[in-house]
């Protein structure tokens, strides 16, 4: 392990709860625990840990407890490939879990394929992880393309016709743009402008100027949490009242907090039921566990919670002393697995898509997501 990887590993070891010291099933996670998506990563990871702690507290899986071995890839795809290799080849994890980011997850695939390691619940809706089938990737959440398409149709339904698109100049941004394009085709409209933004260092003044010059009534902004928040702040500072819509990768309390006073009215697509719908058994279970730890449930936490449920179900079906091969086979046998509240998930050797739930929310005055 080189010094860079060691530094990343020990840095995250200080800040992320690994779980019980007696764990016997090791599951790897690489994600941007620091950097532009850190707030969302923490929330999804915390949501997953709620369910894993519950399972470990009741004796684990077939008497074996689960430990998440997490490494910080700083949202850098090159580092993601390195951390994945370390977890798979040096730490010998039985599976990878809850990665973050489209380019990052794509960077993992060569390692997954080489070592036959399943990845469960990547926190990305990239179509490239669905079509063509990625043999070792088991998606849980819906796709960005479905979210973006739904967003365009919503905006046009409420009478907004002049819509601009800002997208990160990477595979995530292009994927979201493809979904938005389908929405525009259905609505028989064209965007007033389509603007590329550098993934790591967007140049906001010219981006905002183009939005203002286009006289856009609404803006679809596809990017990381920090990038979208900073863009919205400048847009508002320049006097624009355009409606802003972003995707579920920004459905976190941390994103709302980063927007401050400019959060009100921002629309965020969602891929799970409302975190406030505690009558829903899936949400109610997560909410109860969160409250026991003094936490407030968020959409991002629900995504992690759902991914952990699928991980646990796969491990349970894999039997005592699960291997990568047994887990892969077990996951592909899951049919109509009910996560709660009617959220049913199925896989097969030909289909690793998971759920297709998509909804929209708007940020309220008090910083909550309202459906």
Helices and strands as residue ranges (DSSP letters): H 3-15, E 25-31, H 38-57, E 66-72, H 77-85, I 86-90, E 95-97, H 102-115, E 119-120, G 127-129, E 137-138, H 144-157, E 163-168, H 171-187, E 193-197, H 204-214, E 218-222, H 225-237, E 243-246, G 248-250, H 253-259, G 260-262, E 267-270, H 281-292, H 299-318, H 324-331, E 337-338, E 344-345, E 359-363, E 369-370
